[in-house]
Structures are given as C-alpha cells and as structure tokens.
C-alpha cells in the first residue's frame, strides 16, 4: 500500500489539525479564555481593561522570555525574581546615593543581571550543581543583597527611568512596548543565532551536543547570562511602574515566569520552547487573573485556579512527550 494511503494510526503521523493544536494549544486556550470572559463580564473587552491586562503581563512575560532560554536547555532558573529586585535596587541606589548619571546606572543594573546569571552558570557548568540548587542559592543571595543595599526600604527611581511606567499617547503603555521588544529579541536569539540553536541541541541531548562540537559550558554561560539580563530589564520595568525600587519586589515572580513558559508549550525536559508560546503563556496568566478579579473571585481561589492550570499544562506536556515516543 502506498505510504500516502496508510492511515495516520499506522504511520504514526498526526493529522494537520492535530499537529497545529500540538504546537499552538496555548493560543487556542487563550482565545477560548478571552471569549468566555467577554461573555461573563461586560467590562473585560473594554480598552482600559485590555491595556491593564497588557501591563500586568509585561513583567512576567519579560522574566519568562529569559526563563525560556534556560528551560530550552533543560535547566531551571529560580532566581529571576530576586535578580530583578536586586537589579532595580542597584539602579536606584547608584543613581541616587552614588550620584551616577541614570544611563550609567541602567548599564550597571543590567551588568548585575549578567553577573548573577554567570554565577548561576558557573555553579552549574563547572561546579556541577543541579540548576535547581544553584539558582535557589542565587535566589537567596540576590534577595539578601537587595535588602542589604536598600537597608530594607524602598529607594526612589530616577525620574527619567520612572517614565518607563508611563503611557505613550492614550493607548500604548511603555511596559507593553518593552515586553514586545524583549519578545522579539528572544525570538531572534532562539531562531536566528548560533547560541539559540545550541540551546535546543543541549536540551535535546547534552552529550550529543558536546560530541557534535558545541562548547556546552560556554553556551550555558551565555544562556544564564541572557536570563539575568532579561530579569534585570523586568526589574527596571516593575520599579518604574512603582516609581521606586523595592527590595521585596518580584517575590514569587519566578514561579509565574516558569508557569508562563510551560503553559506556552515548552518542555521542562528541554529541547522545546518558543518565544511566542511563552508570550501567550504570560497572557493566559494575566487574562485569567484579570478575569477572575472582574468576576469577584477570591484571591485565595485564584491561586487554586492558577495552580490547576499549571498542573494541566505540565500534564499535557507529559502526555505529548509520551505520544511521540
């Protein structure tokens, strides 16, 4: 029998519709969620509310773009929330107490993110620590340094940086614009650069990647450094919205970032993940929280719902991987 006439069940090939849903299930879920919430709440599709959803998603999405690099390699980064807070604190402190010009303070802040990422990577690649342990240690170190530098109190952001929390015209919040720019950068890195291709190779099979000539340890340094830079940008955006850098800011955001990556279709075992999927995952979290608020659902129950969504996303990923084996 010609292969073109063999049923999909025999060939193992999925139908085009099934293949599309496997790659874009998160997007389909987002559409269903938006339609459902628009029917349940007349305020959901208002321009003001949709802009609010975008702003709410911005910080999580930026953190998640950075986390995507790490998860694609099969790693995990639990430190991004703390690194975001530390980077913002360093920016505010260097621009106020140290008296540096704000552009220099921004560069120093981004450098802090890079250094935190490099330390994570060094512990993982050369110290042979599991990514969970290394980044958990950095979570505590970065948060502690943020508290030490700020002495536990918020520090006012420079006025020029605080404008990042403003809106251009009437309908374009700057945090949303920054989120889109960082998303494009993440997509380009993953799809159009050697480090991006190396991330997928390492996540697919690290030993095979090493044997093929990829310098795995060097690529891990690049991967975690990128995660640190994205965390620093997220911290600056969050601080600009609050008009101050707060040492306890972004606490728990690392979990939302990881959730957004997984909901967006990335595999926690590595080798799979897209910037677009991560963006959709962050939107799902923001839309879900916003919709539940509009429906006056208790904040306690909101945590339950978010947890169920994350569990379902991981379950779908597990079933999908079993189906391809």
Secondary structure, DSSP 4 states (H G I P E B T S, - for coil): --GGGS-HHHH-PPPHHHHHHHHHHHHHHHHHHHHHHHHH-TTTTSHHHHHHHHHHHHHHHHHHHHHHHHHHTT-----HHHHHHHHHHHHHHHHHTS---HHHHHHHHHHHHHHHHHHHHHHHHTS---HHHHHHHHHHHHHHHHHHHHTTS-EEPPHHHHGGGSEETTTEEHHHHHHHHHHHHHHHHHHHSHHHHHHHHHHH-HHHHHHTT--HHHHHHHHHHHHHHHHHHHHHHHHHHHTEE-TTTTTTHHHHHHHHHHHTT--TTSS---HHHHHHHHHHHHHHHHHHHHTT--HHHHHHHHHHHHHHHHHHHHHHHHHH-
